[in-house]
Amino acid sequence: MAIPNPESKSPSGEGTRNVPRPDCFSGGDPKCLDTSLDLFFTNFCNIRGLRSNFNFVEHHLSYTKPHLLFLTETQLSEATDSIPFSVPSYFLYPHFRSKAGCCVYVHNGLTCSRAHALESSEFSTIWLRLNRSPKAEVPLAFCLCQFGGPEEVLC
């Protein structure tokens, strides 16, 4: 099991930064940065309405460029066309529901496919198969479970 490097976290806890190699003491020299780390950036947000907050989603994806952005409570009906919510350099996997719903923005640099057979119609779920290399396939599950009214949302 890989142990996360605490130095890879930024002081604010958001994102990561380059980590100097342990055998190098020149802090700003790009030759001293550890390029062996295979960093993977994921972000999550309970958006509470994708339509009303889409400009924030676009801004976030454009400037932070995460590999994956998971959004819950998209609050769009099942019949909603996803094209108006497209963002350049990202593929959108939607599972819209009027009082719940979720979606995932996947950076175009990743090879990913949706596993519909694993999804349940009872819950807002998205299952993805992420191929990180020719030999590694990583299943990802993303779920927003809703029991009763919208005030009883559990993640």
GIPEZI-V896089 format. One record per residue. NEAR is the number of other ideal C-beta (glycine too) atoms within 12 Angstrom. D_LAST is the distance of its C-alpha to the last C-alpha in Angstrom with 1 decimal. Layout:
NEAR&D_LAST ; NEAR&D_LAST
This chain:
3&25.5 ; 10&25.6 ; 7&25.5 ; 13&24.2 ; 19&27.0 ; 12&26.4 ; 19&29.0 ; 24&27.0 ; 16&24.6 ; 15&26.0 ; 11&26.9 ; 8&24.3 ; 10&21.5 ; 14&21.0 ; 21&22.1 ; 26&24.9 ; 21&28.6 ; 23&31.4 ; 22&32.4 ; 22&36.1 ; 20&37.7 ; 12&38.7 ; 9&42.3 ; 17&42.7 ; 10&43.3 ; 12&43.7 ; 15&40.5 ; 11&40.9 ; 12&42.5 ; 13&40.4 ; 14&42.2 ; 17&40.6 ; 21&37.0 ; 21&35.2 ; 14&34.5 ; 13&33.5 ; 19&29.8 ; 16&27.7 ; 23&25.1 ; 23&22.0 ; 28&20.2 ; 26&16.6 ; 28&15.0 ; 22&11.6 ; 28&11.6 ; 22&10.0 ; 32&13.4 ; 23&13.7 ; 25&16.6 ; 38&17.8 ; 25&21.3 ; 15&21.9 ; 22&20.4 ; 26&21.7 ; 17&24.5 ; 22&22.2 ; 33&20.4 ; 22&23.9 ; 14&25.1 ; 25&22.3 ; 32&22.8 ; 18&26.6 ; 14&26.8 ; 24&24.2 ; 24&24.3 ; 31&21.2 ; 32&21.2 ; 34&17.7 ; 38&15.8 ; 35&12.2 ; 44&11.6 ; 36&9.1 ; 33&10.7 ; 41&14.0 ; 30&15.5 ; 32&18.3 ; 18&20.0 ; 18&20.1 ; 11&23.8 ; 22&23.3 ; 14&25.2 ; 26&23.3 ; 9&26.6 ; 17&26.6 ; 32&23.3 ; 21&24.9 ; 30&25.5 ; 13&28.5 ; 19&27.8 ; 31&24.3 ; 27&23.3 ; 37&20.6 ; 35&18.5 ; 31&17.2 ; 36&15.3 ; 32&16.1 ; 30&15.5 ; 19&17.2 ; 23&14.6 ; 38&11.4 ; 39&11.9 ; 40&11.3 ; 42&14.0 ; 43&15.2 ; 44&18.5 ; 35&20.4 ; 27&23.6 ; 18&26.7 ; 18&27.8 ; 29&25.3 ; 19&26.0 ; 29&23.0 ; 21&22.7 ; 25&20.2 ; 21&19.9 ; 15&19.8 ; 11&20.9 ; 18&17.7 ; 21&15.6 ; 18&15.1 ; 10&16.2 ; 13&14.1 ; 25&10.7 ; 38&10.3 ; 32&10.6 ; 38&13.0 ; 26&14.9 ; 34&17.5 ; 23&20.5 ; 29&21.5 ; 18&25.2 ; 20&26.0 ; 11&29.5 ; 7&31.9 ; 7&31.0 ; 13&27.2 ; 16&24.5 ; 23&20.9 ; 19&18.3 ; 28&15.0 ; 24&11.8 ; 36&9.2 ; 27&6.7 ; 38&5.3 ; 21&6.0 ; 27&8.4 ; 15&10.8 ; 11&13.9 ; 9&14.2 ; 21&12.2 ; 11&12.3 ; 13&10.0 ; 24&6.8 ; 16&3.8 ; 22&0.0
